[in-house]
Amino acid sequence: MAADCGHPLCAVIGGSCSITAGRSRGCTPGLAERTIAPDVFDEIRGLLPRIDRQPADRAAAVRLAEIIRREARDDRSVLVLARTDEPELVPALERLVLRR
């Protein structure tokens, strides 16, 4: 089932968009660190296989959405930073968070 927002991750979770940060771009002073801690990427690395299997692990999807929202609120995009810091995670993240 597709989510209204178009994010495959949100379709796994169900309901409304699960990765929206809940604020407009540019409404923060930009004081947050521009890197994501390695342990956060380690957690994401552990969640992705659980979400990719059939049936997808909804609890893992919810946790990934929580991480994405938290990082976005600190003006950090998990996908953008993964592209430079953890490129092996990018294909799975793109499958889950890019709108279809």
N, C-alpha and C positions, 0 to 999 in steps of 0.2 A: 504494500500500500504506500502511495506517495504522500509526502507531507505537503501542505499548502505552500510552505516556504521554498520547497524544492531541494532541501538538504537531505541526502540519503540518511545521514545520522539521525535527523529528526524523525524520519519515517520509521526507523528502528525503535525509537523511544515512544512515538505516538504523541498526539496532542499538538499544541502550537509549537512554534519554533523554539528549540531548546538551546540554541547557541547565540542568540541575540544578546548583546551586552547590556541592553536596556538604557542606552544613552546615545546621543548623537555624536558623530565624529567631531573632534576639535573642542569638546567641552571640558577637557582636562588641561591642567597647566603643563603637562608633559614632563613631570619631575621623576617619573618611575625609571628604573633601570631598563635599558633596551635589550637585555638578554634574558633568556629563560634558563633557570637553574638546570644543571645536568640531571638532577634527580627527577625533575618534572618530565623531561624527555624519557628518562628510564621508565617512569610510570606509564607514559603514553605508549612506549614500546611494548609494555606488557598488556595493555588494553587492546591494542589493534587486532591481534590474532583472535581474541575472544569475540570481537565485534564482527570480524570477517567470516567466522564459521557459520554454518547453518544448523540450527537456527541461531541467529545472532544473540549474544549475551546482552540483554537489555540493561542490566546493572552496569556493565562495562561501558555501554554507550552513554548512560546517564553520567557516569564519572568523567568520561572524556568531554562531554558537553560542559560539565562544571569547570573543568580545567580551562577549556577554551574561553568560557565567559569570564572567569577570574583573570586570566591573562589579558583579555581584551579590555577589561576595566582598568588595567594598568597600562593600557596603550601598547600592548604587545600582541602581535598576531602569531599564533602557534604555527600556522602554515607558512607564513612569510619567513619567520625565523628558522623553521625547520629546513627551508630551502638552502640556507647557508650553513647552519650548524649541524643538522642531522638529515642529510639528503636521502638516506635510505628509508626514512619515514614518509617522505613526500608522496609517493604513489598511493599508499593506503589512506593518508590524510586527504588527498585530493578526491579520492573515490567517496569519502564520507562527508566532506564539508563543502565541496563546490556544488553549486546549484545545478540541477539537471534541467 
